[in-house]
Amino acid sequence: MPQLQHPEFRGIHDLLSDESSRPHQEDIDDDLEGEQETLADLTNEELAAERMKRLFPQWRNSVTEASKGVTEETNNSYQRFRAHIYLILTKLITLI
């Protein structure tokens, strides 16, 4: 790694070249297992509902802002589009 020996990359070079400071895979696995034990067991439906709670307000605000100052016909098209997207997102999230 000759490029990393440049003075500006000294810190990353030292980190990558020092094998003793790297975590071992078994330590990583133990950390992940410990973290997973602290998580609540949620069903797919609960996970989907949580995702919708986060995504829907942002999406609704975007569509609402885009709908301002347009004709009634265009607004109706936006609202139909919004309903279609909501159904698609709901279906996709339940599949995840």
C-alpha positions, 0 to 999 in steps of 0.5 A: 500500500504505497499510497497509504504511506504518504504522511497525510494517510499515516493514521489509517496506514498505522491502523491497517498495518497493526494486526493486533488492534484489529478485532477478531471475528469471534469478538465481532460475533459475540458483540452482535449476538449480545446486541441482538439479545437486547432487541425486542422480538417484533413480528413482521407486521409490527416492523412494517407498521413501524416503517410506515409510521416513519415513512408516511408523514414524509411522503404525505408532506411531499405530496401535499406540498406538490399539490399546492397551487395546481388545478383541481384536475391535477390535484385529483391526479396527485391524490389518485397517484398518492393512493396508488403509491400508498397501496404499493408501499403498504404491500411492499413493506408487508413483504419485507 
